[in-house]
C-alpha cells in the first residue's frame, strides 16, 4: 500500500503502526504540503457496511474536537474499498513505550501526564464524546512534552460494534471498566476508571489486574480490589495513591464526578506535582520536561572542612556498628518469592517464615475459582527476588458470592426471569409441561427451589403449557385418501403433520399407507399426526438410442443431452467429441418426453421420446 495516493492528495510514505482494527501510515498531504498520519481500516472490517458507517459517523464526530491534548482529526475519506481517517502526525513516544523504558515513573511525572489526559478527555466529554478505550497505547507524548490522547473516532466505532460480553470482548482488558466488562451502558466515568488504571500502571510499572485469561482479568475488574499503589511503590505516597484508587472505584458514582474534578485533585496534590504550563485561560498545554535540572534548588549552607570531617567519622562509626550487629548483612539476603496462590494462610505463613519473609493480608475478595480462605493472589509475584524481611501481601478468597434464590413458582415466565436476574442469578433450562394448577406460561417448579446459591449460578424452570387437554382415540387412516384422512383428524381435534411420500405398488396415488400413531390409541387433542402417503406405482423406464453426426464448423464440441419426461428434467450425457464424429447415446426415460442435444451450449437437435 506504500506509495499509494488517497483522495488525490495523501501520498502514503511508510507504515508506522498497526492495531487490531487498522494500520497507520505516515503520509504527505500534497494540498497543504504537510506530514499527516492516516489510519486505514483493515480489509476484514471494510466489508462490514454497518461497521464502516459507524466508523465514519464516530470519526466525523471526533473531528469536531480541537484541543492541545487531543490528536486532531483532519479528514475522513474512502478510496474504493479503502476507508481512512487523516489525523495529526505525532513525533514522539506512546505512553506504553515510556512505561516499558522507565517501569515505574516518578510520582510527579505520572501525575503531570494524568493531568493532561484529564484535560483532553474532559474536553471530549463536554462535547458528548466518550473515548471508551483509554490505555497507554492511545496516549502519545511529543518530543516537546505535549501529551495527546489518540483514537477517539475509531475507539467509539469499534466499541459500538463489539465491546460487550454478549459478543466479543475487544480492546485492552487490563484497562476496561467494570460496567464495560458487564456489558452495561458507558458514561464519562468509564474513561475516568480507565485513566485510573493507566495512572496505576505509571506508578507501579504494571496494570492493576492481570491473569492468563482475559475473562479472568475482566472479572477481577468487576469483583477484586487493587493493591494500593503505595504498597507496591512507597514513593507514590498516600495522597496520589488515594486519587488513583478513587478513579478506579467499582461504582461509577463513587469515582470523580468529572475528568476536570480528577485533574483538580492532581493539581492540588502538591506543588511539586503540578509543574504544568498554562495559557492565559488556565488551559494545560505542555508538560515541562522532568529531570534533575528541573528540581527546585534549595538554599545551601556551606559546611566548614572541620565539620565535614566530624560528620564523616560519625557516619562511618554508625555504619560500622550496624554492620557488626547484623553480621555483615546490612543490605539483607536476597531470596526468591514462593508461589502462595491456592494455599491456606497458615501454610503460606510457615513457608515464608522459612525464607525469613513476612505475610500481610491485604484484603478478601469473592472468587468463583478459589475456595474460601485460600490465597487468590500475592504481591510481589512468585519467583521475584526480594530482600529477607520483606512483607508479602496476599488476597484471601471469600469463596463465591452467595445470593438468595427467590421463589418464582406461579409467576409468568418473563417476570420470573427478571426477578432471578435482579437477584444475580441466571436462567438455566426451561422445560414445558401441562399442569391443571397453573395457567399457560406460569412457572410450575424451579431448581434450586430456594435457599442460597452462588452469584451467577443457573436456576432451571418448568413452565406450564396450560391445562391438560382431553384425550381422543386415534382414528384409522390407512387406505383413506389424504383429504379424507385430514378431515378425520380435524373432527377429532388433531393436526395433520408433515406428509412423507413414497412409491407403492399396493396403494394408489394419494392414499395413506401408514400413520405414526396406531388407531385406537388415546392421544391428546391438538397433537400432530404424521402420515406416509403413496405416490402410486413407479413407472417402468424405457430406453432409446439417439444418433447424430457433429458438424465441422469447430475443432471440438462439448455434447450435453438433457431429458425431460414425467420425472422432470435432468442431464444424462456430457462429453467432448471431435467435429464430424458420429455420436450414438442410449437414454432412459419414463412415460413420454423429449431429449435436447446442445453443442457448446447451443441447441443442436431435439428428439421426441415416445
C-alpha positions as CSV (number, residue, x, y, z in Angstrom):
1,X,0.0,0.0,0.0
2,X,3.1,2.2,0.3
3,X,3.4,4.9,-2.4
4,X,-0.4,4.9,-2.9
5,X,-2.2,8.2,-3.2
6,X,-5.6,8.5,-1.4
7,X,-8.2,11.1,-2.4
8,X,-5.7,12.5,-5.0
9,X,-3.9,14.3,-2.2
10,X,-2.5,11.9,0.5
11,X,0.7,10.1,-0.5
12,X,1.5,7.1,1.7
13,X,5.1,7.2,2.7
14,X,5.6,4.4,5.3
15,X,3.8,2.1,7.7
16,X,4.3,3.4,11.3
17,X,2.0,1.3,13.4
18,X,-0.7,-1.5,13.4
19,X,-3.5,-2.3,15.7
20,X,-6.3,-4.9,15.7
21,X,-8.6,-2.9,13.5
22,X,-6.4,-0.6,11.4
23,X,-3.0,0.2,10.1
24,X,-1.4,3.6,10.5
25,X,0.8,5.2,7.8
26,X,2.9,8.3,7.6
27,X,1.7,10.4,4.7
28,X,2.3,13.6,2.8
29,X,-0.6,15.9,2.2
30,X,0.1,17.4,-1.3
31,X,-2.6,20.1,-1.0
32,X,-1.3,21.6,2.3
33,X,2.3,20.3,1.9
34,X,2.4,18.8,5.4
35,X,3.0,15.4,7.0
36,X,0.0,13.7,8.4
37,X,-0.9,10.2,9.8
38,X,-3.5,8.1,8.0
39,X,-5.3,5.3,9.8
40,X,-6.7,2.7,7.3
41,X,-9.3,0.1,8.3
42,X,-8.2,-3.4,7.7
43,X,-9.9,-5.3,4.9
44,X,-12.0,-7.6,7.0
45,X,-13.7,-4.7,8.7
46,X,-14.1,-2.8,5.4
47,X,-16.5,-5.5,4.2
48,X,-19.0,-4.8,7.1
49,X,-21.1,-1.9,6.0
50,X,-22.7,-1.4,9.4
51,X,-19.2,-1.1,11.0
52,X,-18.0,1.2,8.2
53,X,-20.9,3.5,8.7
54,X,-20.3,3.6,12.4
55,X,-16.6,4.2,11.8
56,X,-17.4,7.2,9.6
57,X,-20.0,8.7,11.9
58,X,-17.8,8.5,15.0
59,X,-14.7,9.7,13.2
60,X,-16.7,12.8,11.9
61,X,-17.9,13.4,15.4
62,X,-14.4,13.2,16.8
63,X,-13.2,15.6,14.1
64,X,-15.2,18.3,15.9
65,X,-12.8,18.1,18.9
66,X,-10.0,20.6,18.9
67,X,-7.7,20.6,22.0
68,X,-4.0,20.7,22.6
69,X,-4.2,17.4,24.5
70,X,-6.1,15.5,21.7
71,X,-4.8,14.2,18.4
72,X,-6.6,16.3,15.8
73,X,-8.6,14.6,13.0
74,X,-8.3,16.5,9.7
75,X,-10.3,14.4,7.2
76,X,-12.3,11.2,6.7
77,X,-12.4,9.5,3.3
78,X,-12.9,6.5,1.1
79,X,-11.0,5.3,-1.9
80,X,-12.8,2.3,-3.4
81,X,-13.0,-0.2,-0.6
82,X,-10.4,1.6,1.5
83,X,-11.8,3.6,4.4
84,X,-9.4,6.0,6.2
85,X,-9.0,8.8,8.7
86,X,-6.5,11.6,8.3
87,X,-5.0,12.9,11.5
88,X,-2.3,14.9,13.1
89,X,1.2,13.2,12.8
90,X,2.9,13.0,16.2
91,X,6.6,12.6,16.5
92,X,7.4,11.1,19.9
93,X,6.5,8.0,22.0
94,X,3.4,6.3,23.2
95,X,3.0,6.2,27.0
96,X,3.2,2.4,26.6
97,X,6.8,2.8,25.3
98,X,7.6,5.3,28.2
99,X,6.4,2.8,30.8
100,X,8.3,0.0,29.2
101,X,11.5,2.0,29.4
102,X,11.1,3.5,32.9
103,X,8.9,0.8,34.5
104,X,7.8,3.0,37.5
105,X,7.5,6.6,36.6
106,X,8.3,9.3,39.2
107,X,5.2,10.3,41.0
108,X,5.3,13.9,39.8
109,X,5.8,12.9,36.2
110,X,2.9,10.4,36.3
111,X,0.7,13.0,37.8
112,X,1.5,15.6,35.2
113,X,0.8,13.1,32.4
114,X,-2.5,12.2,34.1
115,X,-3.4,15.9,34.4
116,X,-3.1,16.4,30.6
117,X,-5.0,13.3,29.8
118,X,-7.8,14.7,32.1
119,X,-7.7,17.9,30.1
120,X,-8.2,16.1,26.8
121,X,-10.9,13.7,27.8
122,X,-12.8,16.4,29.8
123,X,-12.9,18.4,26.5
124,X,-14.3,15.4,24.7
125,X,-16.9,14.7,27.4
126,X,-18.1,18.3,27.2
127,X,-18.7,17.7,23.5
128,X,-20.6,14.5,24.1
129,X,-17.9,12.0,23.1
130,X,-16.7,9.2,25.4
131,X,-13.4,7.6,24.4
132,X,-14.1,4.1,25.9
133,X,-10.6,2.8,25.2
134,X,-8.1,4.9,27.3
135,X,-4.9,2.9,27.6
136,X,-1.1,3.7,27.4
137,X,-1.0,2.7,23.7
138,X,-3.5,5.5,22.9
139,X,-1.6,8.2,24.8
140,X,1.1,10.0,22.8
141,X,3.9,12.2,24.2
142,X,5.6,14.5,21.7
143,X,9.3,15.4,21.8
144,X,8.3,18.7,23.3
145,X,6.5,17.0,26.2
146,X,2.9,17.6,25.0
147,X,0.6,14.7,26.0
148,X,-2.1,13.9,23.4
149,X,-5.0,11.4,23.6
150,X,-5.5,9.4,20.3
151,X,-8.0,7.1,18.7
152,X,-11.2,8.9,19.7
153,X,-13.0,8.2,16.5
154,X,-12.0,4.6,15.9
155,X,-12.4,3.7,19.6
156,X,-16.1,4.5,19.5
157,X,-16.7,2.8,16.2
158,X,-15.1,-0.4,17.5
159,X,-16.8,-0.3,20.8
160,X,-20.3,0.3,19.4
161,X,-19.9,-3.0,17.5
162,X,-18.0,-5.3,19.9
163,X,-17.3,-4.0,23.4
164,X,-19.8,-6.2,25.3
165,X,-19.7,-9.7,26.7
166,X,-22.8,-10.5,24.7
167,X,-20.4,-10.6,21.7
168,X,-16.7,-10.4,21.9
169,X,-14.6,-8.5,24.4
170,X,-12.4,-6.3,22.3
171,X,-9.9,-3.7,23.4
172,X,-7.3,-3.9,26.2
173,X,-9.0,-5.7,29.0
174,X,-6.4,-4.5,31.5
175,X,-8.0,-1.0,31.4
176,X,-11.6,-1.9,30.9
177,X,-14.2,-0.5,33.4
178,X,-16.5,-2.9,35.4
179,X,-19.5,-1.5,33.5
180,X,-17.9,-2.3,30.2
181,X,-16.9,-5.8,31.4
182,X,-20.6,-6.4,32.3
183,X,-21.9,-5.0,29.0
184,X,-23.7,-2.1,30.7
185,X,-24.0,1.4,29.2
186,X,-20.9,3.6,29.5
187,X,-20.6,7.2,30.8
188,X,-17.8,9.7,31.2
189,X,-17.0,7.8,34.4
190,X,-15.9,4.9,32.2
191,X,-13.0,6.9,30.9
192,X,-12.1,8.0,34.4
193,X,-11.8,4.4,35.5
194,X,-9.5,3.5,32.6
195,X,-7.4,6.6,33.3
196,X,-7.1,5.4,36.9
197,X,-5.8,2.0,35.6
198,X,-3.3,3.9,33.4
199,X,-2.1,6.1,36.3
200,X,-1.8,2.9,38.4
201,X,0.5,1.4,35.8
202,X,2.6,4.5,35.5
203,X,3.1,4.5,39.3
204,X,3.7,0.7,39.8
205,X,5.0,-0.5,36.5
206,X,2.1,-2.9,35.9
207,X,-1.7,-2.8,35.4
208,X,-3.9,-3.2,38.5
209,X,-5.1,-6.7,37.5
210,X,-3.5,-9.5,35.5
211,X,-4.2,-13.1,34.7
212,X,-3.7,-15.7,32.0
213,X,-7.3,-15.4,30.8
214,X,-8.8,-12.2,29.5
215,X,-12.1,-13.2,31.1
216,X,-10.4,-13.6,34.5
217,X,-8.9,-10.1,34.2
218,X,-12.4,-8.7,33.3
219,X,-13.9,-10.5,36.3
220,X,-11.2,-9.0,38.6
221,X,-12.2,-5.5,37.4
222,X,-15.7,-6.4,38.5
223,X,-15.0,-8.0,41.8
224,X,-11.4,-7.5,43.1
225,X,-9.9,-4.6,44.8
226,X,-6.5,-3.5,43.6
227,X,-3.4,-3.4,45.9
228,X,-2.9,0.3,46.7
229,X,-0.1,1.7,44.6
230,X,1.8,3.0,47.6
231,X,2.2,-0.6,48.9
232,X,3.9,-1.6,45.6
233,X,5.9,1.7,45.2
234,X,6.3,3.5,48.6
235,X,7.5,6.6,46.7
236,X,3.9,7.2,45.4
237,X,2.6,8.5,48.8
238,X,-0.8,8.3,50.4
239,X,-2.5,11.2,48.5
240,X,-1.6,10.2,45.0
241,X,-2.4,6.5,45.8
242,X,-5.9,7.6,47.1
243,X,-6.6,9.6,43.9
244,X,-5.7,6.6,41.8
245,X,-8.0,4.3,43.8
246,X,-10.9,6.8,43.8
247,X,-10.7,6.9,39.9
248,X,-10.9,3.1,40.0
249,X,-14.0,2.7,42.2
250,X,-16.2,-0.1,41.1
251,X,-19.4,2.0,41.1
252,X,-19.2,5.0,38.6
253,X,-21.0,7.2,41.2
254,X,-18.1,6.7,43.6
255,X,-15.4,8.0,41.2
256,X,-14.6,11.6,40.4
257,X,-17.6,13.5,39.2
258,X,-15.7,14.5,36.0
259,X,-12.3,14.4,34.5
260,X,-11.9,18.1,35.5
261,X,-12.5,17.1,39.1
262,X,-9.8,14.5,38.9
263,X,-7.5,17.0,37.2
264,X,-8.0,19.5,40.1
265,X,-7.3,16.8,42.7
266,X,-4.0,16.0,40.9
267,X,-3.1,19.7,40.6
268,X,-3.8,20.4,44.3
269,X,-2.0,17.2,45.4
270,X,1.3,19.0,45.8
271,X,3.0,22.0,44.2
272,X,5.9,19.8,43.0
273,X,3.4,17.5,41.2
274,X,2.0,20.3,39.1
275,X,4.7,21.9,37.0
276,X,2.5,22.3,34.0
277,X,2.5,25.4,31.9
278,X,-0.8,27.2,31.4
279,X,-2.0,29.7,28.8
280,X,-3.9,32.8,29.8
281,X,-7.1,30.9,30.2
282,X,-5.5,28.3,32.5
283,X,-5.7,25.5,30.0
284,X,-3.0,22.9,30.3
285,X,-0.8,23.0,27.2
286,X,2.5,21.3,27.7
287,X,4.4,19.3,30.4
288,X,7.7,20.7,31.4
289,X,10.5,18.1,31.0
290,X,11.1,16.3,34.3
291,X,14.8,15.7,35.1
292,X,17.3,16.5,37.7
293,X,17.8,20.0,36.2
294,X,14.2,20.9,36.9
295,X,14.3,20.3,40.6
296,X,13.8,23.5,42.7
297,X,17.1,24.5,44.1
298,X,17.3,24.5,47.8
299,X,19.2,27.2,49.8
300,X,22.5,25.6,50.6
301,X,24.6,26.3,53.6
302,X,28.3,25.7,53.4
303,X,29.9,23.4,56.0
304,X,33.4,24.0,57.1
305,X,36.0,21.3,56.4
306,X,36.3,20.5,60.1
307,X,32.6,20.0,60.4
308,X,32.7,17.7,57.3
309,X,35.4,15.6,58.9
310,X,33.3,15.2,62.1
311,X,30.2,14.2,60.2
312,X,32.2,11.6,58.1
313,X,33.7,10.0,61.2
314,X,30.2,9.8,62.9
315,X,28.7,8.2,59.8
316,X,31.5,5.7,59.5
317,X,31.1,4.8,63.1
318,X,27.3,4.3,62.8
319,X,27.7,2.1,59.7
320,X,30.4,0.0,61.4
321,X,28.1,-0.6,64.4
322,X,25.2,-1.6,62.2
323,X,27.5,-3.9,60.2
324,X,28.8,-5.6,63.4
325,X,25.2,-6.0,64.8
326,X,23.8,-7.5,61.6
327,X,26.8,-9.7,61.0
328,X,27.8,-8.1,57.7
329,X,24.2,-8.4,56.2
330,X,23.5,-4.6,56.2
331,X,21.5,-4.9,52.9
332,X,19.8,-8.2,53.7
333,X,20.0,-11.5,51.9
334,X,18.1,-12.0,48.6
335,X,15.5,-14.8,48.3
336,X,13.0,-15.9,45.7
337,X,9.3,-15.4,46.5
338,X,7.4,-18.7,46.5
339,X,4.1,-19.3,44.9
340,X,1.4,-18.9,47.6
341,X,-1.7,-19.0,45.4
342,X,-4.1,-21.7,46.5
343,X,-2.5,-22.1,49.9
344,X,-4.1,-21.7,53.3
345,X,-2.9,-18.7,55.3
346,X,-1.1,-20.9,57.9
347,X,0.7,-22.9,55.3
348,X,1.8,-19.7,53.4
349,X,3.0,-18.1,56.7
350,X,5.2,-21.1,57.5
351,X,6.6,-21.2,54.0
352,X,7.5,-17.5,54.1
353,X,8.9,-17.8,57.6
354,X,11.4,-20.4,56.4
355,X,12.7,-17.8,54.0
356,X,12.7,-15.0,56.6
357,X,9.8,-13.3,54.9
358,X,6.6,-12.0,56.4
359,X,3.0,-12.2,55.3
360,X,0.3,-9.5,55.3
361,X,-3.4,-9.9,54.4
362,X,-4.2,-7.0,52.1
363,X,-7.9,-7.9,51.7
364,X,-10.5,-10.6,51.0
365,X,-12.4,-10.9,47.7
366,X,-15.1,-13.1,46.3
367,X,-13.9,-15.8,43.9
368,X,-15.7,-18.5,41.9
369,X,-12.4,-20.2,41.2
370,X,-10.6,-20.3,44.6
371,X,-12.0,-21.9,47.7
372,X,-12.8,-19.8,50.8
373,X,-9.8,-18.8,52.9
374,X,-7.3,-19.8,50.3
375,X,-4.9,-17.2,48.7
376,X,-6.1,-15.7,45.4
377,X,-3.2,-13.5,44.6
378,X,0.1,-12.1,46.0
379,X,2.4,-9.2,45.7
380,X,5.3,-9.5,44.8
381,X,4.5,-12.2,42.3
382,X,6.0,-15.7,42.5
383,X,9.7,-16.1,41.6
384,X,10.5,-12.5,42.1
385,X,13.7,-11.8,44.1
386,X,13.3,-9.7,47.3
387,X,15.3,-9.0,50.4
388,X,14.8,-11.1,53.5
389,X,12.4,-9.4,56.0
390,X,10.2,-8.3,53.1
391,X,6.4,-8.3,53.6
392,X,4.4,-10.3,51.0
393,X,0.8,-9.0,50.6
394,X,-1.9,-11.6,49.8
395,X,-5.5,-11.5,48.9
396,X,-7.7,-14.2,50.5
397,X,-10.8,-15.8,48.9
398,X,-14.2,-15.3,50.5
399,X,-15.4,-18.1,48.2
400,X,-18.2,-17.5,45.7
401,X,-20.5,-14.6,46.5
402,X,-23.8,-16.1,47.7
403,X,-27.2,-14.7,46.9
404,X,-30.8,-15.6,47.9
405,X,-32.7,-17.7,45.5
406,X,-36.2,-16.2,45.2
407,X,-39.4,-18.3,44.9
408,X,-40.7,-17.6,41.4
409,X,-43.3,-20.5,41.3
410,X,-46.6,-19.2,40.0
411,X,-45.1,-16.1,38.3
412,X,-45.3,-15.6,34.5
413,X,-42.1,-16.8,32.9
414,X,-40.9,-13.3,31.9
415,X,-41.4,-11.9,35.4
416,X,-39.6,-14.9,36.9
417,X,-36.6,-14.4,34.7
418,X,-36.4,-10.7,35.6
419,X,-36.6,-11.5,39.3
420,X,-33.9,-14.1,39.0
421,X,-31.5,-11.8,37.1
422,X,-32.2,-9.0,39.6
423,X,-31.0,-11.3,42.3
424,X,-27.8,-12.0,40.5
425,X,-28.8,-15.4,39.1
426,X,-29.1,-16.8,35.5
427,X,-31.9,-18.7,33.9
428,X,-30.9,-22.3,33.1
429,X,-33.0,-24.8,31.2
430,X,-36.7,-24.1,30.6
431,X,-38.9,-27.2,30.0
432,X,-42.7,-27.2,29.5
433,X,-45.4,-29.5,30.8
434,X,-49.2,-29.5,31.1
435,X,-50.5,-28.6,34.6
436,X,-54.1,-28.0,35.8
437,X,-52.9,-25.8,38.7
438,X,-51.1,-23.2,36.7
439,X,-52.1,-21.1,33.7
440,X,-50.3,-21.1,30.4
441,X,-46.8,-19.5,30.8
442,X,-46.6,-19.7,34.6
443,X,-43.7,-21.3,36.5
444,X,-44.7,-24.8,37.8
445,X,-41.4,-25.5,39.6
446,X,-37.8,-24.4,39.9
447,X,-34.4,-25.9,40.7
448,X,-32.9,-24.9,43.1
449,X,-36.2,-24.1,44.9
450,X,-34.8,-21.7,47.5
451,X,-32.0,-21.0,50.0
452,X,-28.7,-19.6,48.8
453,X,-26.7,-20.1,45.6
454,X,-23.5,-18.8,44.2
455,X,-24.0,-15.5,42.4
456,X,-24.3,-16.1,38.6
457,X,-25.4,-19.7,39.0
458,X,-28.4,-21.0,37.0
459,X,-31.9,-21.8,38.1
460,X,-33.9,-24.3,35.9
461,X,-37.6,-23.6,35.3
462,X,-40.6,-25.8,34.4
463,X,-43.2,-23.8,32.6
464,X,-46.9,-24.6,32.3
465,X,-48.4,-25.4,28.9
466,X,-51.9,-24.8,30.4
467,X,-54.5,-27.4,31.4
468,X,-54.0,-31.0,30.3
469,X,-56.1,-31.3,27.1
470,X,-58.7,-34.2,26.8
471,X,-57.6,-37.4,25.0
472,X,-59.4,-38.9,22.0
473,X,-59.0,-42.3,20.3
474,X,-56.7,-42.2,17.2
475,X,-58.8,-42.8,14.1
476,X,-57.8,-45.4,11.5
477,X,-56.5,-43.6,8.4
478,X,-54.7,-46.3,6.4
479,X,-56.4,-46.8,2.9
480,X,-58.1,-43.3,3.1
481,X,-57.3,-40.6,0.6
482,X,-55.1,-37.7,2.0
483,X,-58.1,-35.4,2.0
484,X,-60.3,-37.9,3.9
485,X,-57.6,-38.5,6.4
486,X,-57.2,-34.8,7.1
487,X,-60.9,-34.4,7.6
488,X,-61.0,-37.3,10.1
489,X,-58.1,-35.7,12.1
490,X,-59.9,-32.4,12.2
491,X,-63.0,-34.0,13.6
492,X,-61.0,-35.4,16.5
493,X,-59.3,-32.1,17.2
494,X,-55.9,-33.4,15.9
495,X,-53.5,-31.7,13.5
496,X,-52.0,-33.2,10.3
497,X,-48.2,-33.0,10.5
498,X,-45.6,-33.4,7.7
499,X,-46.6,-35.8,5.0
500,X,-43.9,-38.2,3.7
501,X,-44.5,-39.7,0.2
502,X,-43.2,-43.0,-1.2
503,X,-43.8,-45.2,-4.2
504,X,-46.2,-48.1,-3.7
505,X,-47.4,-51.0,-5.8
506,X,-50.2,-51.7,-3.2
507,X,-51.8,-48.2,-2.8
508,X,-52.9,-45.9,-5.5
509,X,-51.6,-42.3,-5.6
510,X,-52.6,-40.0,-2.6
511,X,-53.8,-42.9,-0.5
512,X,-52.5,-43.2,3.1
513,X,-50.0,-46.0,3.5
514,X,-49.3,-45.6,7.3
515,X,-49.7,-43.4,10.3
516,X,-47.2,-42.7,13.2
517,X,-49.8,-43.4,15.9
518,X,-51.8,-46.7,15.7
519,X,-55.6,-46.5,15.6
520,X,-57.4,-46.8,18.9
521,X,-54.6,-45.3,21.0
522,X,-55.7,-42.4,23.2
523,X,-54.0,-39.2,22.1
524,X,-54.2,-35.6,23.4
525,X,-56.3,-33.2,21.4
526,X,-54.1,-30.8,19.5
527,X,-51.4,-33.4,18.9
528,X,-49.8,-33.6,15.5
529,X,-50.1,-36.8,13.4
530,X,-47.6,-37.7,10.7
531,X,-48.6,-39.7,7.6
532,X,-47.0,-41.7,4.8
533,X,-48.9,-41.2,1.5
534,X,-48.5,-43.2,-1.8
535,X,-47.1,-41.8,-5.0
536,X,-48.5,-44.7,-6.8
537,X,-46.6,-47.4,-8.7
538,X,-43.3,-46.3,-10.1
539,X,-43.3,-46.1,-13.9
540,X,-41.2,-48.6,-15.9
541,X,-38.2,-47.0,-17.6
542,X,-37.9,-47.0,-21.4
543,X,-34.7,-46.6,-23.4
544,X,-33.9,-45.1,-26.8
545,X,-30.7,-44.6,-28.8
546,X,-30.0,-41.2,-30.1
547,X,-27.9,-41.0,-33.2
548,X,-26.4,-37.8,-34.8
549,X,-23.3,-36.5,-36.6
550,X,-21.4,-33.5,-35.3
551,X,-20.9,-30.6,-37.7
552,X,-17.4,-29.5,-38.9
553,X,-17.5,-25.8,-38.0
554,X,-15.5,-26.2,-34.8
555,X,-12.5,-28.3,-34.0
556,X,-14.3,-29.9,-31.0
557,X,-17.8,-29.9,-29.5
558,X,-18.9,-30.4,-25.9
559,X,-22.1,-32.5,-26.2
560,X,-24.7,-32.2,-23.5
561,X,-28.0,-34.1,-23.5
562,X,-31.0,-33.2,-21.3
563,X,-34.0,-35.5,-20.9
564,X,-37.5,-34.1,-20.0
565,X,-40.2,-36.7,-19.0
566,X,-42.7,-37.4,-16.3
567,X,-39.9,-37.4,-13.7
568,X,-38.8,-33.9,-14.7
569,X,-35.7,-32.6,-16.5
570,X,-32.2,-34.0,-15.9
571,X,-28.8,-34.1,-17.6
572,X,-28.0,-37.6,-18.9
573,X,-24.9,-37.0,-21.0
574,X,-21.9,-34.7,-21.2
575,X,-18.8,-35.4,-23.3
576,X,-16.4,-33.7,-25.7
577,X,-16.0,-35.0,-29.3
578,X,-14.1,-34.0,-32.4
579,X,-16.0,-32.4,-35.2
580,X,-17.6,-34.7,-37.8
581,X,-17.9,-37.6,-35.2
582,X,-20.9,-39.9,-35.4
583,X,-22.4,-40.0,-31.8
584,X,-24.6,-42.8,-30.5
585,X,-26.1,-42.3,-27.0
586,X,-28.6,-44.5,-25.2
587,X,-31.0,-42.6,-22.8
588,X,-33.6,-43.8,-20.3
589,X,-37.0,-42.1,-19.8
590,X,-40.4,-42.5,-18.2
591,X,-43.7,-42.1,-19.9
592,X,-43.0,-39.7,-22.8
593,X,-41.0,-36.6,-23.3
594,X,-38.0,-35.2,-25.3
595,X,-34.2,-35.2,-25.4
596,X,-32.4,-31.9,-26.2
597,X,-28.9,-32.0,-27.6
598,X,-26.6,-29.0,-27.1
599,X,-23.3,-28.4,-28.8
600,X,-21.0,-25.9,-26.9
601,X,-24.1,-24.7,-25.0
602,X,-26.1,-24.0,-28.3
603,X,-29.2,-26.1,-29.1
604,X,-28.4,-28.6,-31.9
605,X,-31.2,-31.1,-32.1
606,X,-34.4,-32.3,-30.2
607,X,-35.6,-36.0,-30.2
608,X,-39.1,-37.0,-29.3
609,X,-39.3,-39.8,-26.7
610,X,-42.5,-42.0,-27.0
